[in-house]
Amino acid sequence: MPQGCGTWPAIWENGDHWPAGGEIDILEGVNDRGANLVTLHTTPGIHTGLDCNTATNGNAGCGAHLTDSNNYGPAFNLNGGGWFAIERTKSFVKVWFWGRSNSSSVPAEVAIGANGINSDNWGLPGAYFPNTNCDIGSHFGPANIIINIDLCGDWAGNPSVYSSSGCPGTCVDLVNHNPGAFSEAFFEIAWIKVYQ
Protein backbone atom coordinates (compact mmCIF):
# COMPACT_ATOMS: atom_id res chain seq x y z
CA MET A 1 0.00 0.00 0.00
CA PRO A 2 1.28 3.50 -0.73
CA GLN A 3 2.71 5.21 2.30
CA GLY A 4 4.40 8.45 3.25
CA CYS A 5 3.68 12.09 3.93
CA GLY A 6 1.80 13.76 1.11
CA THR A 7 0.19 10.55 -0.15
CA TRP A 8 -3.56 10.06 -0.58
CA PRO A 9 -4.10 6.51 -1.86
CA ALA A 10 -7.58 5.29 -2.74
CA ILE A 11 -9.42 2.36 -4.25
CA TRP A 12 -12.97 3.33 -5.05
CA GLU A 13 -16.02 2.83 -7.23
CA ASN A 14 -17.54 5.70 -9.16
CA GLY A 15 -20.78 5.67 -11.16
CA ASP A 16 -21.68 7.70 -14.23
CA HIS A 17 -22.51 11.41 -13.88
CA TRP A 18 -21.00 11.81 -10.42
CA PRO A 19 -22.50 12.10 -7.87
CA ALA A 20 -25.74 10.72 -9.35
CA GLY A 21 -24.22 7.26 -9.87
CA GLY A 22 -22.70 7.22 -6.39
CA GLU A 23 -19.16 6.82 -5.08
CA ILE A 24 -17.90 4.20 -2.64
CA ASP A 25 -14.42 4.66 -1.19
CA ILE A 26 -13.32 1.12 -0.33
CA LEU A 27 -9.83 2.14 0.77
CA GLU A 28 -8.79 5.70 1.53
CA GLY A 29 -6.51 7.58 3.88
CA VAL A 30 -3.76 10.20 3.95
CA ASN A 31 -0.24 10.79 5.27
CA ASP A 32 0.01 7.41 7.05
CA ARG A 33 -2.49 8.53 9.64
CA GLY A 34 -5.26 6.49 11.16
CA ALA A 35 -7.26 3.60 9.81
CA ASN A 36 -8.83 3.04 6.41
CA LEU A 37 -11.94 5.18 5.90
CA VAL A 38 -14.80 3.57 3.94
CA THR A 39 -17.10 6.33 2.68
CA LEU A 40 -20.24 6.80 0.59
CA HIS A 41 -20.75 9.96 -1.48
CA THR A 42 -24.18 10.41 -3.06
CA THR A 43 -26.91 12.75 -4.19
CA PRO A 44 -29.37 13.82 -1.43
CA GLY A 45 -31.32 11.11 0.33
CA ILE A 46 -28.89 8.75 2.06
CA HIS A 47 -28.22 9.17 5.77
CA THR A 48 -26.28 6.73 7.95
CA GLY A 49 -26.20 8.98 10.97
CA LEU A 50 -24.22 11.31 8.70
CA ASP A 51 -25.42 12.89 5.46
CA CYS A 52 -23.85 11.19 2.42
CA ASN A 53 -24.86 14.10 0.14
CA THR A 54 -21.85 15.55 -1.70
CA ALA A 55 -23.37 19.04 -1.43
CA THR A 56 -23.21 19.09 2.38
CA ASN A 57 -20.39 19.04 4.94
CA GLY A 58 -17.73 19.85 2.33
CA ASN A 59 -18.38 16.53 0.53
CA ALA A 60 -17.22 14.55 3.57
CA GLY A 61 -19.83 11.89 2.80
CA CYS A 62 -20.74 9.29 5.39
CA GLY A 63 -17.93 7.06 6.45
CA ALA A 64 -16.78 4.34 8.79
CA HIS A 65 -13.21 3.72 9.97
CA LEU A 66 -12.36 0.04 9.87
CA THR A 67 -11.29 -1.08 13.32
CA ASP A 68 -8.48 -3.52 12.50
CA SER A 69 -5.25 -1.64 13.19
CA ASN A 70 -3.47 -3.17 10.18
CA ASN A 71 -5.84 -1.97 7.47
CA TYR A 72 -3.98 1.10 6.20
CA GLY A 73 -0.54 2.52 5.45
CA PRO A 74 2.68 1.35 7.12
CA ALA A 75 0.84 -0.98 9.53
CA PHE A 76 -0.79 -2.72 6.55
CA ASN A 77 2.60 -3.12 4.87
CA LEU A 78 4.33 -4.40 8.03
CA ASN A 79 1.50 -6.93 8.36
CA GLY A 80 2.33 -8.28 4.89
CA GLY A 81 -0.83 -6.85 3.32
CA GLY A 82 -4.33 -8.20 3.39
CA TRP A 83 -7.62 -8.61 1.59
CA PHE A 84 -10.47 -6.14 1.06
CA ALA A 85 -13.90 -7.14 -0.19
CA ILE A 86 -16.98 -5.08 -0.99
CA GLU A 87 -20.51 -6.29 -1.58
CA ARG A 88 -23.03 -3.88 -3.04
CA THR A 89 -26.69 -4.75 -3.54
CA LYS A 90 -29.84 -2.66 -3.80
CA SER A 91 -30.26 -3.19 -0.06
CA PHE A 92 -26.81 -2.52 1.40
CA VAL A 93 -23.10 -1.83 0.99
CA LYS A 94 -20.68 -3.96 3.03
CA VAL A 95 -16.88 -3.81 3.21
CA TRP A 96 -14.63 -6.42 4.87
CA PHE A 97 -10.92 -6.46 5.64
CA TRP A 98 -8.72 -9.38 6.66
CA GLY A 99 -5.05 -8.83 7.54
CA ARG A 100 -2.46 -11.27 6.27
CA SER A 101 -1.14 -11.98 9.80
CA ASN A 102 -4.65 -13.23 10.69
CA SER A 103 -4.87 -15.36 7.56
CA SER A 104 -6.71 -18.13 9.42
CA SER A 105 -9.72 -15.79 9.66
CA VAL A 106 -9.80 -15.14 5.90
CA PRO A 107 -12.57 -17.07 4.15
CA ALA A 108 -10.92 -19.68 1.91
CA GLU A 109 -12.83 -18.45 -1.15
CA VAL A 110 -11.38 -14.97 -0.60
CA ALA A 111 -7.82 -16.15 0.04
CA ILE A 112 -7.69 -18.21 -3.15
CA GLY A 113 -9.82 -15.93 -5.33
CA ALA A 114 -12.45 -18.63 -5.93
CA ASN A 115 -14.75 -18.43 -8.93
CA GLY A 116 -17.80 -18.35 -6.67
CA ILE A 117 -18.40 -16.81 -3.24
CA ASN A 118 -20.94 -16.77 -0.41
CA SER A 119 -20.46 -13.68 1.72
CA ASP A 120 -22.91 -15.02 4.32
CA ASN A 121 -19.95 -17.02 5.65
CA TRP A 122 -17.61 -14.04 6.00
CA GLY A 123 -18.66 -12.75 9.41
CA LEU A 124 -19.45 -9.16 10.26
CA PRO A 125 -18.22 -6.56 7.78
CA GLY A 126 -15.99 -3.74 8.98
CA ALA A 127 -18.34 -1.22 7.37
CA TYR A 128 -22.06 -1.75 6.83
CA PHE A 129 -24.44 0.71 5.19
CA PRO A 130 -27.98 -0.79 5.19
CA ASN A 131 -31.02 0.36 3.24
CA THR A 132 -32.65 1.47 6.51
CA ASN A 133 -33.71 5.06 5.81
CA CYS A 134 -32.70 5.36 2.19
CA ASP A 135 -32.89 3.66 -1.18
CA ILE A 136 -29.37 2.40 -1.90
CA GLY A 137 -30.44 1.07 -5.31
CA SER A 138 -31.51 4.49 -6.58
CA HIS A 139 -28.25 6.18 -5.51
CA PHE A 140 -25.72 3.72 -6.94
CA GLY A 141 -25.52 2.52 -10.52
CA PRO A 142 -22.97 0.67 -12.64
CA ALA A 143 -19.51 1.74 -11.52
CA ASN A 144 -15.87 1.74 -12.53
CA ILE A 145 -13.17 0.64 -10.11
CA ILE A 146 -10.55 3.37 -9.72
CA ILE A 147 -7.13 2.93 -8.14
CA ASN A 148 -5.18 6.13 -7.66
CA ILE A 149 -2.61 7.95 -5.57
CA ASP A 150 -2.96 11.70 -5.20
CA LEU A 151 0.04 13.66 -3.99
CA CYS A 152 -1.18 16.38 -1.63
CA GLY A 153 -4.69 17.26 -2.85
CA ASP A 154 -7.53 18.68 -0.77
CA TRP A 155 -7.15 16.14 2.02
CA ALA A 156 -3.50 15.04 2.28
CA GLY A 157 -2.23 18.53 1.47
CA ASN A 158 -4.63 20.39 3.73
CA PRO A 159 -2.21 22.37 5.95
CA SER A 160 -3.82 21.35 9.26
CA VAL A 161 -4.15 17.67 8.26
CA TYR A 162 -0.64 17.57 6.83
CA SER A 163 1.04 19.16 9.87
CA SER A 164 -1.02 17.19 12.40
CA SER A 165 0.21 14.03 10.64
CA GLY A 166 3.77 14.94 11.70
CA CYS A 167 4.83 15.75 8.15
CA PRO A 168 7.65 18.24 7.45
CA GLY A 169 7.26 21.70 5.90
CA THR A 170 4.42 21.93 3.41
CA CYS A 171 3.05 19.19 1.22
CA VAL A 172 3.78 21.10 -2.00
CA ASP A 173 7.40 21.70 -0.94
CA LEU A 174 7.82 18.01 -0.13
CA VAL A 175 6.53 16.98 -3.57
CA ASN A 176 8.53 19.65 -5.43
CA HIS A 177 11.85 19.23 -3.62
CA ASN A 178 12.01 15.69 -2.25
CA PRO A 179 10.91 13.09 -4.82
CA GLY A 180 12.75 10.40 -2.85
CA ALA A 181 10.12 10.76 -0.12
CA PHE A 182 7.74 8.89 -2.43
CA SER A 183 9.78 5.72 -2.95
CA GLU A 184 7.11 3.75 -1.04
CA ALA A 185 4.14 5.45 -2.73
CA PHE A 186 2.87 2.57 -4.84
CA PHE A 187 0.27 -0.21 -4.81
CA GLU A 188 1.21 -3.85 -5.23
CA ILE A 189 -2.01 -5.74 -5.95
CA ALA A 190 -2.02 -9.49 -6.58
CA TRP A 191 -5.47 -9.58 -8.16
CA ILE A 192 -8.93 -8.05 -8.31
CA LYS A 193 -12.02 -10.25 -8.70
CA VAL A 194 -15.46 -8.97 -9.68
CA TYR A 195 -18.56 -11.15 -9.09
CA GLN A 196 -22.01 -10.35 -10.46
C-alpha positions, -999 to +999 in steps of 0.1 A: +000+000+000+013+035-007+027+052+023+044+085+032+037+121+039+018+138+011+002+105-001-036+101-006-041+065-019-076+053-027-094+024-042-130+033-051-160+028-072-175+057-092-208+057-112-217+077-142-225+114-139-210+118-104-225+121-079-257+107-093-242+073-099-227+072-064-192+068-051-179+042-026-144+047-012-133+011-003-098+021+008-088+057+015-065+076+039-038+102+039-002+108+053+000+074+070-025+085+096-053+065+112-073+036+098-088+030+064-119+052+059-148+036+039-171+063+027-202+068+006-207+100-015-242+104-031-269+128-042-294+138-014-313+111+003-289+088+021-282+092+058-263+067+079-262+090+110-242+113+087-254+129+055-238+112+024-249+141+001-219+155-017-234+190-014-232+191+024-204+190+049-177+198+023-184+165+005-172+145+036-198+119+028-207+093+054-179+071+065-168+043+088-132+037+100-124+000+099-113-011+133-085-035+125-052-016+132-035-032+102-058-020+075-040+011+062-005+025+055+027+013+071+008-010+095-008-027+066+026-031+049+043-044+080+015-069+084+023-083+049-008-068+033-043-082+034-076-086+016-105-061+011-139-071-002-170-051-010-205-063-016-230-039-030-267-048-035-298-027-038-303-032-001-268-025+014-231-018+010-207-040+030-169-038+032-146-064+049-109-065+056-087-094+067-051-088+075-025-113+063-011-120+098-046-132+107-049-154+076-067-181+094-097-158+097-098-151+059-126-171+041-109-197+019-128-185-012-114-150-006-078-161+000-077-182-032-098-159-053-125-186-059-148-184-089-178-184-067-184-168-032-209-168-004-205-137+017-229-150+043-200-170+057-176-140+060-187-128+094-195-092+103-182-066+078-160-037+090-183-012+074-221-017+068-244+007+052-280-008+052-310+004+032-326+015+065-337+051+058-327+054+022-329+037-012-294+024-019-304+011-053-315+045-066-282+062-055-257+037-069-255+025-105-230+007-126-195+017-115-159+017-125-132+006-101-106+034-097-071+029-081-052+061-077-026+079-056-030+117-052+000+137-040-012+164-016-047+173-028-075+187-008-072+161+020-035+150+023-022+185+015-046+204+037-022+224+059-038+213+093-042+177+083-006+176+068+010+192+099-010+172+124+002+140+106+038+149+117+048+157+081+077+182+074+073+217+059+044+219+034+031+192+012+038+211-020+074+217-009+078+180-001+065+170-036+085+196-054+118+192-036+120+157-023+109+131-048+128+104-028+101+108-001+077+089-024+098+057-029+071+038-010+041+055-027+029+026-048+003-002-048+012-038-052-020-057-060-020-095-066-055-096-082-089-081-083-120-102-087-155-090-097-186-111-091-220-103-105 
